[in-house]
Amino acid sequence: MRIYWTLKQVPELAQLAPKERRRVHELCLREHFLEVRATWWGLLAFAVFLASGVLLGLLGSDTVARLSGSDSIWLSVPAMTGGMMVGWYILNRMAIPSLRPFYGRFIEAQP
């Protein structure tokens, strides 16, 4: 399985403008990956999303607490937010192979 690091690398989306590329991917992701019956691949992608937020939150807050000498819960909030952003990126990249068959229909439906 090939990993597409950007949406421009996906052959079905390469000819679109960046804004349209994102729009088609987000519509397709919502309809065919997030709002469908759970599959093992979808559950794994969601687990990676959650685990990266928790893991980076714990590691980030622990690192900052050790460096600054304070042990505040508020240090973990920015780290968890960053972790969730990394997790969302990974979830999107894991979804692309299963969404590729549906991109064509969304591209044809554009006004």
C-alpha positions as CSV (number, residue, x, y, z in Angstrom):
1,M,0.0,0.0,0.0
2,R,1.4,3.4,-1.0
3,I,1.3,6.3,1.5
4,Y,0.3,9.6,0.0
5,W,1.8,12.4,2.2
6,T,0.0,15.2,0.4
7,L,-3.3,15.2,-1.5
8,K,-1.5,16.4,-4.6
9,Q,0.2,13.0,-4.8
10,V,-3.1,11.2,-5.1
11,P,-3.6,10.6,-8.9
12,E,-7.3,11.2,-8.8
13,L,-6.9,14.6,-7.1
14,A,-3.6,15.8,-8.7
15,Q,-5.3,17.8,-11.5
16,L,-7.5,19.8,-9.1
17,A,-6.8,23.2,-7.5
18,P,-5.6,22.9,-3.9
19,K,-8.9,24.3,-2.5
20,E,-11.0,21.9,-4.6
21,R,-8.6,19.0,-3.7
22,R,-9.2,19.6,0.0
23,R,-12.9,20.0,-0.5
24,V,-13.3,16.7,-2.4
25,H,-11.2,14.9,0.1
26,E,-13.1,16.2,3.1
27,L,-16.5,15.5,1.6
28,C,-15.4,12.0,0.7
29,L,-13.8,11.4,4.1
30,R,-17.0,12.4,5.9
31,E,-19.3,10.3,3.7
32,H,-17.2,7.2,3.2
33,F,-14.9,6.9,6.2
34,L,-16.2,8.8,9.2
35,E,-19.9,8.2,8.9
36,V,-20.0,4.6,7.8
37,R,-20.1,1.3,9.7
38,A,-16.8,0.7,11.6
39,T,-14.1,-1.4,9.9
40,W,-10.9,-2.6,11.4
41,W,-9.0,-0.1,9.3
42,G,-11.2,2.7,10.5
43,L,-11.0,1.7,14.1
44,L,-7.2,1.5,13.8
45,A,-7.1,5.0,12.3
46,F,-9.3,6.4,15.1
47,A,-7.1,4.6,17.7
48,V,-4.0,6.2,16.2
49,F,-5.8,9.6,16.3
50,L,-6.6,9.3,20.0
51,A,-3.4,7.6,21.1
52,S,-1.3,10.3,19.4
53,G,-3.2,13.0,21.3
54,V,-2.8,11.3,24.7
55,L,0.8,10.2,24.1
56,L,2.1,13.6,22.9
57,G,0.0,15.3,25.6
58,L,1.7,13.2,28.3
59,L,5.2,13.4,26.8
60,G,4.9,17.1,26.1
61,S,3.5,18.1,29.5
62,D,6.1,15.8,31.2
63,T,8.9,17.4,29.2
64,V,7.8,20.9,29.9
65,A,7.2,20.1,33.6
66,R,10.7,18.8,33.9
67,L,12.3,21.7,32.1
68,S,10.3,24.4,33.9
69,G,10.0,22.8,37.3
70,S,6.2,23.2,37.5
71,D,3.7,20.5,37.4
72,S,0.6,22.2,36.1
73,I,-2.3,20.4,34.3
74,W,-2.5,23.3,31.9
75,L,0.8,22.3,30.3
76,S,-0.8,19.2,28.9
77,V,-3.6,21.0,27.1
78,P,-1.4,22.5,24.3
79,A,0.5,19.3,24.0
80,M,-2.7,17.2,23.7
81,T,-4.0,19.7,21.1
82,G,-0.9,19.3,19.0
83,G,-1.0,15.5,19.4
84,M,-4.6,15.5,18.2
85,M,-3.6,17.6,15.2
86,V,-0.8,15.0,14.4
87,G,-3.4,12.2,14.9
88,W,-5.9,13.9,12.5
89,Y,-3.2,14.2,9.9
90,I,-2.3,10.5,10.3
91,L,-6.0,9.5,10.2
92,N,-6.5,11.4,6.9
93,R,-3.4,9.7,5.4
94,M,-4.7,6.3,6.5
95,A,-8.1,7.0,4.9
96,I,-6.8,7.9,1.4
97,P,-6.4,4.3,0.1
98,S,-9.9,3.4,1.0
99,L,-11.3,6.7,-0.4
100,R,-9.6,6.6,-3.8
101,P,-12.4,4.7,-5.5
102,F,-14.9,7.4,-4.4
103,Y,-13.0,10.5,-5.5
104,G,-14.1,10.2,-9.1
105,R,-17.8,10.5,-8.2
106,F,-17.2,13.6,-6.1
107,I,-15.1,15.2,-8.8
108,E,-17.8,14.6,-11.4
109,A,-20.5,16.1,-9.1
110,Q,-18.7,19.4,-8.8
111,P,-20.5,22.4,-10.3
